[in-house]
């Protein structure tokens, strides 16, 4: 049975991640998320929010039973929010850039970034994922992705499931460390993904300058299914909450059923 979608309050937590300082980032982002208690359903943090997008993977990696995940679980439980963002995780002799979807009841789902940013040699330091994640929240189906994934529309394609009579997802979420020199691509691709997938789209980026001296201008945004901004953030630390309307989404999909003319395909490994 399909769950009725309720209006969804999504908080864009655009922060200045502290470089290679997990304890400082736990305190920093914890304070920002705690301020949302009772006023939001989902808090979205940037990519690698405990370390920054680092070349030093082993020294900044978390174990899945380590302090970072325990902290994230406590944060979601204490605030009653679902909290998501990615972090560097070590599994055996490999590291992954893992998005964790932490629920208030202490359970979680996870997605390992599939597309690794070779221009920064991420593919040499991390293992890529192979499974797309779709999670449910307040009746919404949400597809969370990580940064460079944004450039690959086939992986992200929102398909109509004829058997279940539903779309793959209703909301795309991207967490990122997307540097300022490529900010035009960031904003353009987010709009394209919302429009082509008949979906709301939220992108949360960081601000400040990291330890590699790369600047980040934020530009976090929540977009409707037409690619129109519901809220746009600037280049400074900001936490903004937006409410997504399921009725407006359903009405758009009904009056503009582009999905009916989509090409059928099967996604390989």
N, C-alpha and C positions, 0 to 999 in steps of 0.2 A: 504494500500500500504506500502510495506517495504521500509524503508529509507536506502539509500546506506551508508555503514559504511565508515567513513573516518579514516585516521591514528589518533590515540588517544594519547595525551600527558598526562601522569600520573605522578604526583609528590609525592614521598614518603617523608613525613615530620616526620622524626624520632627525637623526642625531649625529653628533660628531664623535664617531667611534674613537676610543683611546687606543693608541698603537701598542700592540703586544702587551696589554695589561687587562687580563680577564677580570681580576678583582675590581678594578676601577670601572670596567664596563658593566659588571653586574650591579654595582652601586648606582651608576649613572642611569642605565636603562631601567633598572628596577624602580627608581624614583619616578621616572616618566610614566611607566605603566601603572604604578600604584595610584597615581593621580587620576587615572581613568576609571577606577572602580565605581561601578553602578552607573556609568555613563556610556558604556560601550559593550559590544559583544566580541569584537576581534581586534587585537592589537598587532600591527604588522611592523616588525623591526627590519633593519637593513640586512644585507648579505654579510656574513662573517662578523656579526656584531660583537663578538667577544674578543676579536683579535685585529680586525682590519683584514683586507685582502693581502695575505702575506705570502712571501716566498719561503719563509721558514716554517714549513708545515709541522714537522715533528715537535718542535719546541712549543707550538701553539695549539696542538691538537688536543681534543677532549676525548675521553673514553665515554661510551654510552652509559656507563654506570658511574661516571665521574661527577665532579662538583658542578660543572656547567649545566648538565642535564638535571641534577637534583635541584639546583637553583631555579631553573626554568619551570620545573614541575611545581615547586613551592609558590612561584610567582603566579602561575595560572590558578592554582588552588586558592591562594590567599585573596586574589582580586576577583575571582569568578569569571575571568575572561579566558577566551582562547587566545594564545600568544604564539606567533610564528616568526621565524627568521632563520638564517642559516649559520652554521658554525663549522669549523674544521674538526672532523672526527677521525680518530685513528681506529682501524680495525685490522688487527694482526700486523702485517708488514705494509699495509696500504693506508692512504688517507683519502677521505672523500669530503666534498663540500656539501654538507647535508642540511637540508631544510627540515626543521622539526616543527610539527603541528601539535602543540601541547594544549590539551583540553583541561578544563577546570576540575574534572574528576580524576586527574592524574594519569590518564591514558594518553598515548600519543601516536601519531602517524609520522612517516618520514619519507623524504624524497631526496635522492642523490642527484645533484646537478648532472644532466646528461651531456650538455655541450660545454666543453672545457676551452677556455680562452687561450688559444695557442700563441697569440701575439704577446702574451705575458708568460708563456710556457707553463700554463696551468695544466696542460695535458701531460707534462713531464713530472708533475708533483702530485697529481690527484688521479684517482680512478673515477671513471664516469659511470653514471647510473644507466639503467636500461628500462625502468618501469615508470610510467607516468602515474602521478597520484591524483585522485579525486576524493575529496572528503566532504562530509555534510555538516552544515551548521544552520540551525533554525530553519530547516527545510531547504536551504540553498545547497547546491552542489558547487564546490569550489575547487579550482585547479591551481595549485601553487607551483611557481616556477622560480628559477634562479638566474638573474642577470643575463648572461650571454644567450640563454635559451630563447630570449625575446626575438632573436634574429631568425628563428627557424619555424616558419608558419606551419609546415607539414606536421611537425611534432605536436604543435599546439592546437591543430584543427579541431573545432568543435563539431561533432557529428551527431546526427539524429539517430537515436537507438529505436528502431521500429518495434522491437519486441517489448521494450520497457516503456515505449511512448514518451520519451524524454530526451533532452539534449545531454551530452556528456557533462556539461557544466553550465552554470549561470554567472559565475564570477571567476575571472582570471586574476591571480595575484603574482606580482613579480617583486622579489627582494633583490637589491642590487648594491654594488659598489661601482658606479658608472661614472668615469671621470668627466670633468667639464669639457675637454676638447671634443667629446662625442655627444654632447648634450642634445644636438639637433636630431641625431639618429634615435636617441632615447625617446624623445617626445613624439617623433614621427611614427616610430614602430609601435609604441603603446597605442596610439590612435588607430593604426591599421589593424592591430590584433583585436581591439574592441569592435570595430566596424565589421570586419570579415567574419567574426565568430558570433555576432549577434549577442554580445555578452557585456556586462559591466567589466571594467578593468581597473585594477589598482596597482600602481607602481611606487615602491618606496625605496629611495636612494639615500645615501649618507651625505653629510656636508663636511667641510673642513679640508685639511691637508693631511695625507697619511705619511707613514714613515719612508715611503718611496718618493716623497715630494710630489705626489699626484694630487691635484686639486679636485674637489667635488662640489658641484653647485646645487645639489639636492634635486630640484625640479620634480619632487614627488607629486603624484596626481591621482585623482579618482575620476574616471571617465564613464559616461553612460554608453549605451549600445550604439550610439551614433558617433562616438568619439568626441562628444562634447564634454568639456570639463565640468565636473560638479564642484571640485575644489582643486586649486593649483597652489603648491607651496613654493617658497622662494629659495634663497641660498643660505638661510640661517637655520639654526635649530628650531623646529616647529613640531607640535603635536596637534593634529587637526582630526576631528571626527566628522564623518559624513554618514548619512542614512540612505541606504539603497532601497528603492521602491520596487517590489516584485510585480506589482500591477502594471507599472509602466513598461517593464521588460516584457511581460506576457503580451501586452497590447502591441508592442513593436514587432514581436515575432509573429503575431497573427496577421498584421497588416502588411508586413514585408517579409514573406517567407522565402528568402533567398536560399535557405538551406535545402529547399525542395529541388533546386537545380545544381546542387553540389556534385562534384565528381566522386564516384565511389573508389575507394582504394583501401589497401591493407598496409599497415605500417610494419616494416621489417625490423629486425634487431639492429 
